[in-house]
Amino acid sequence: MTATEANRDFSRIFRDVARGARYVITAHGKPMVRMEPAAEPATGEDRAARLRVLADELGALPGRAPGPITREDGYA
């Protein structure tokens, strides 16, 4: 759908997207914008689970002694 068409029919497109439709809007024949329903906000449990995974991944990274970063640190 072109930007001109999207502008002209924005209210209808907005309603369609709210019901689950997806659109790609083009400008000069190139895709520029994707309109799709927003993701549901994460629940507290989802966030906590993602934070646990992140903490595990960060904990698995090699440690480094505190202090200034040296040139050799870049080659470790």
Secondary structure as UniProt FT lines:
FT   HELIX           3..8
FT   HELIX           10..18
FT   TURN            19..20
FT   STRAND          23..27
FT   TURN            28..29
FT   STRAND          30..35
FT   HELIX           44..60
FT   HELIX           71..75
//
